[in-house]
Amino acid sequence: MIDLPLWKNYVATLKIQPLFVTVSGAHLYGFESPDSDVDLRGCHLLPLREVVGLKQPTETREVGGVYQGIEVDLVSHDLGK
């Protein structure tokens, strides 16, 4: 079973501030194994300074790595996308 408070704390450490984050992949479907990574998907709002201007903003943010000894992959898309 996935430790939701652990992943809530992980998301709080990130530079993006998502509107929501959900568990995806093997943990969502109940097929996780002891060495499964945790897949998180979410949606965020880009800051106004990134949206207004001539340069196209990066709408998708991907964050990966290891948190508390567990591999994690988070992908978040801007609400406008």
N, C-alpha and C positions, 0 to 999 in steps of 0.2 A: 504494500500500500504506500502511496506517495505521501510525503510529509509536507502538506500545504503551507504550514507556517514557515518552514525552512525556505521554501521557494518565494514566499511573500517577502521575506527578509532579503533574499537575493535580488529580487526586482527592485526593492527600495535602494539598493546600492548602485543602481545603474544611472547613467546620465539622462536617459529618456524617462519621461513620466507618462506611462501608459494609461489609457482610459480603462483598459481591461487586459488581463493576461489569462490564458487558459492552458490547460495541460493537453498535449497532443501526442500522437505516436503510440508506442507500445503501452505506455501507462494509461492512456485514455481507453484503449481497447482491452486492457487486462492481460496483455501478453508480455509484460516486462519480465526480464530475468535479473538476477543479482548484479550483472554487469551492464545493464541497459543504461543508456544516457537518458536524460530528461529533456523532452521536447516541449518548449513553451511557445505559444503563438499569441500575438496581441495586436492592439491598435493604439496609436498615439496621435496627439495633435502636434504639428510642427510649430515652433515658435514663429511669431509674426515676422521677425527679422529674417527668417529663412524663406518665408513664403513671398514676401514683397521684394521685388528686385528683378534684375535681368537674368540672373543665373537660376537654372532649374534646380530645385531642392532635391536632396536625396530623400525619397519617399519611404524607402524600406531600410530598416536598421536591423543588422544581424549581429548578435553578440554570442560568442561561444567561449568555452573554456571549462575550467574545473572549479567547482564551488563545494567546499566542505568534502572534498574527495570524490565528488560525483560529477561526471561530464554533463554539461548542460548546453543546449542550443536554443537561443531565443530569437525569433523573427517577429518584428513588429512593423506594421504598415501605417502610414499616415491616414487619417480618416478620409481625407480628400481622394485618396487613391481608390 
